Amino acid sequence: DLTITPLRARDVAFTMPYTAAELGVLYQKRKNEFGWRTFLVPFTYQVWGLVLASLLATSLGLYMIARNDPEETSLRDLSCCVYFSVACLFAQGPETYPRTVATRVVAASWWF
């Protein structure tokens, strides 16, 4: 904050403000309560439930398609499909990516 004080005005040529907004907001500060569920606070439990359900549905969809497609070799296990979905959820980038068009469509729907 560079407020204009007599000491600063002596050394620096300030321009005079053409407007002054001296409004403030007063609110009571919450107590900092941190626990193992603190990261859940931004969303309701219903939203977290929907994220978990869509993660599982996407993983199962990838698994069902990859299991029946002979060209898909990277997502044959259910654990690989769940890992892929979780890695994409947290934007970490999995080691294996879908190889066929059908599994890429499911993965793209998860990314959107």
Solvent accessible surface area in square Angstrom, and as a share of the most:
residue,aa,sasa,rsa
1,D,161,0.84
2,L,137,0.68
3,T,73,0.42
4,I,78,0.39
5,T,50,0.29
6,P,120,0.75
7,L,115,0.57
8,R,91,0.33
9,A,53,0.41
10,R,174,0.64
11,D,106,0.55
12,V,80,0.46
13,A,105,0.81
14,F,61,0.26
15,T,122,0.71
16,M,154,0.69
17,P,89,0.56
18,Y,210,0.80
19,T,94,0.54
20,A,78,0.60
21,A,91,0.71
22,E,162,0.73
23,L,170,0.84
24,G,72,0.69
25,V,136,0.78
26,L,178,0.89
27,Y,169,0.64
28,Q,167,0.74
29,K,158,0.67
30,R,202,0.74
31,K,172,0.73
32,N,112,0.57
33,E,140,0.63
34,F,163,0.68
35,G,51,0.49
36,W,199,0.70
37,R,129,0.47
38,T,49,0.29
39,F,135,0.56
40,L,32,0.16
41,V,109,0.63
42,P,100,0.63
43,F,109,0.45
44,T,79,0.46
45,Y,142,0.54
46,Q,132,0.59
47,V,59,0.34
48,W,71,0.25
49,G,37,0.36
50,L,128,0.64
51,V,44,0.25
52,L,105,0.52
53,A,56,0.43
54,S,47,0.30
55,L,11,0.06
56,L,84,0.42
57,A,64,0.50
58,T,17,0.10
59,S,1,0.01
60,L,93,0.46
61,G,24,0.23
62,L,0,0.00
63,Y,51,0.19
64,M,92,0.41
65,I,57,0.29
66,A,0,0.00
67,R,113,0.41
68,N,110,0.56
69,D,31,0.16
70,P,110,0.69
71,E,128,0.57
72,E,0,0.00
73,T,89,0.51
74,S,16,0.10
75,L,0,0.00
76,R,96,0.35
77,D,81,0.42
78,L,76,0.38
79,S,82,0.53
80,C,46,0.28
81,C,0,0.00
82,V,49,0.28
83,Y,111,0.42
84,F,1,0.00
85,S,0,0.00
86,V,51,0.29
87,A,8,0.06
88,C,21,0.13
89,L,70,0.35
90,F,128,0.53
91,A,90,0.70
92,Q,139,0.62
93,G,40,0.38
94,P,8,0.05
95,E,140,0.63
96,T,54,0.32
97,Y,115,0.44
98,P,7,0.04
99,R,147,0.54
100,T,15,0.09
101,V,116,0.67
102,A,46,0.36
103,T,0,0.00
104,R,132,0.48
105,V,94,0.54
106,V,28,0.16
107,A,0,0.00
108,A,35,0.27
109,S,75,0.48
110,W,39,0.14
111,W,136,0.48
112,F,214,0.89
